[in-house]
Amino acid sequence: MDTRELGPALMHEHIVTRSPGVQENWPHLWDRPGIVALAEKKLADLYSRGIRTIVDLTTVDLGRDIGLIAEVAARSRLHVIVATGVWWMPQRYFSAHGVDAVADLFIRDIREGIGASGIKAAIIKCATDTAGVTPVIENILRASARAQKATGVPISTHTWAAGRV
């Protein structure tokens, strides 16, 4: 897509966040049709206010559901850009595997697509928070940098001054 087609953009949005594992184990808590309808309404409101693109920075540890994101995006008039990466609450996998293994996951999302969706991530999300740069966060930050270097896509990050807030 030509960047001139993006129009006014919101650079840090989440169509839907979930708690990984909760909906799978307690499906009665998950009203997918209602969530899709609400998200569709919110994106229509953004469009009516002149927004033409959102960057959805929902990562795997925020319960990224690429099928749901695609469904909502298809019902909207907005361009939706999706992310790969990990926020500051990574699953055990990310501390048990090295930088290269994690970078490979991010690179795969960018070059091949997320899961079997064929939808390619166009930005890498990473973050630090009140605990600062813990060993697992360092692993993710390094993996994010390697994936960025390999693909050229931008990184979006947010930080928190540990102990100063």
N, C-alpha and C positions, 0 to 999 in steps of 0.2 A: 504494500500500500504506500502510496506517495504521502509523505508527511504533511503536504499542503492540504490534504483531505481531512486531517484530524480535527481541525477547528479548535474551539476552546475546550480545554481538557482539565479534568480533575486527576491529579497524579497519585493519590493514595486513597483508594476506596476498597470496600469489601462488599460484594453483592450479598454474600452470605458467609458467616463464619459458623463453625460447628465445633463441638468437642469430639475429637476423634474417638471412636469406639462407643460413644453414648448412644447414638441413633441406631447403630448396628445391634446393640444389646438391649435397648429399650425402644423399639420402633414406635411404640404408642406416643412417644414424646415428639415425634417428627411428622409434621403436617406438610409434606412436600408441596401439594397443590396450593395450600395457603401461603407458603413461603414464596413460591414462584409468583403467585398473584401479587403479593405485597412488593416483591422486588421489581416486578414489571411496572407496577404503579409508580414506584420511586424513580425508576429510570425514565419513565414518561414525564415525570415532573422535572427532572433534570433537563431533559430535552426542551421542554417548554420554557425553561429559563436560559436557553442558549448553549447549554453544554452539548458537545458533540462526541466526546471521547471520555472514557474513564479507564484508568489503569487499576485493575483489580489485583491488589497485592496479597491476596489470600494464599497462604502457603499450606503445605501438608499438615503442619502442626496446628493450623487454624481450621483444619477440616476441609481443605479445598475439595470441592466436588465439581470437577471439570464438566461433567454432564449437566449439572444444574446451571452452572455459569453459562454454558453454551445454549441451553434452553431459554434462559432469561435474555441473553444477548440476542438470540434469534427473534424474540418477540419485541425487542426494542428497536429504536431508530439510532441508537448510539453505537459507536465503535467501542469494543471492549478489548483491551490489551491485558493478557494474563501473565502471571509471574511464576517463576520457579524459585527455589530457595527455602529458607527456614527462618521463622521468627525466633524469638528468644526462649521458647518452651519446647525444645527439640525432643523427639522420642529417643529411646535408648539406642536405636540404630546409629544415630549420628555421633555418639561417643564411642561406639564399638567398631566403627569403620574409619579408616584413614582418610586423609584429605583427598587423595586421588579418587577413591571410591565415591565419595560424596560429590566431588566435582563432576565425575562422570554422570551421575544422576541429573545434575543441573544441565549439563551439556546435552544429554539425551532429550530432556524436556524442550530445549531450545531448537535442536537440529531435527529431531524426529517427531516430537509431539509428546504431550502428556498422556501417559497410559496408552490406551488404544484409540484415543480420540482423534489423533491427527492434528490437534490444536497445539500450535507451537508457542511456548513462552517467549516473550520479547523483552523481559527485564528480570533481573535477579534481585530477590529481597533477602536482606539479612538485618540483624538488629542486635543491640546489646541493651541491657536494662540495669536495674539496681544492683545486681550482683557483679556487674562489670564484665570483663572478658574472661569468662570461665574457660576451662580446657575444651569443653564441647563447643562453646561459642567461638573460640579461636579456630577450631577445626572447620566450622561452618564459614567463618570469615575468610580463611585461607582458600577453602573450596570455592567460595563465591568469586574471589579474585582470580583463581585459576580458570574458572568457567568464563569469566568476563574476558580474560586475556585470549582464551581459545575461540570465543564467539564474537566478541566485539559488542555485545548487548550491554546496556547500562546496568549499574547496580543502584538500587534504592535502599537506603539504610536509615535507621533512626537510632539515636543513642540516648542514654540517660546517665547523668553524672552520678555514679555510684556514691552513696553517702552524702551527697550535697543537696538533696531535695527534701 
